[in-house]
Amino acid sequence: MKNIIVTGTSRGIGFELALQFANAGHQVLAISRKIPQELIDNENITCLSVDLSNESEFEKVESFLSSSWKKVDAIVHNAGSLLLKSFSETTQEDFENIYRVNVFGVANLTRICLPYLLKGSHVVSISSMGGIQGSLKFAGLSAYSSSKGAVITLSELLAEEYKERGISFNVLALGSVQTEMLAEAFPGYQAPISASEMADYIFNFTLTGNKYFNGKVLQVSSTNP
């Protein structure tokens, strides 16, 4: 049984992933602004309503870890914020709002968890194919895709900085998955992979991927977008 933190659990991949970990017997800390009743009803899931864009909100996580868990075996940074807007209309505030969730939220949660991450723990950041250098890019996603690129570099750096402690940091750069977020970015597009199917992959990678990878970016994509 492991203690696993998953962010962005109100819907989509994060919701499915939290349930999969819990139903497999692991203890899950599910972090999102909105909390689905199905997660609340699961005895293996603790839900925290946290706005990842607000640094002070992470005090809730710190309080829980210090009083309850004492250790964290894995983190899945799944939460993400998306903006579909032409670059000429994207303001600095727009960029800041996206980066607060997609980059600063990842950094802040990781920093708080560091004292509880022991040798063999695994931190998985969910990025996007849009953040991969040289990949196909799509107009209107300048803030989102660049933030996902930043998460990749951050994870690579943390893998190097904490390798002596035995903490692994890896990134999964996802292609299209049928979620509400995909529908916002590409209205009418039907992805070949469902949220639950992608959750299956992330579930297994989180538990075993650090045996084979550290500081790596895996492209998990079968189509474009």
C-alpha angles and dihedrals in degrees: 000000000000135000107237130181118206124183128202094036100151093092147346122018095353093053093049092044094052090052093047093052092045095047089051089059101260124132111245132198103201113200123192140120093247119043120210115221091231090064093046090053094054111096093211095055128082112193125208123185103220131163101217091199091064114074094201090060090069089074086082090060093046091050092051095047095047094048102035123015107029090190139046120207098184143003125201110197095202103144116108141171122212133200123188107195136123114264092240089061097040110106130203088254089056091053092046092051092053094044092049090064103028100041113010091042090055092047095047096048092046091050092051092048096048095093088054098045109099133188109299096027120137130215114195121189119197108220132164138249084243088069094055116104110245095014124128110280129205128217117249096032100089095124096040099044095043090051090052089052089053091054090054093055092044092054093048090052094047091050089059095042095051103031091107089060091053095243113143124211120192138163131219111203103202128207122204118331123174101253137130089258092056090051089054093052098038110024112204096012116130114210120212093226126063126218092251092051092052089046087058090058095045091046092058095040092052092053099042111011095090089066088069107022141045126167090005135135115215118197107221102187137118099175145026124277 
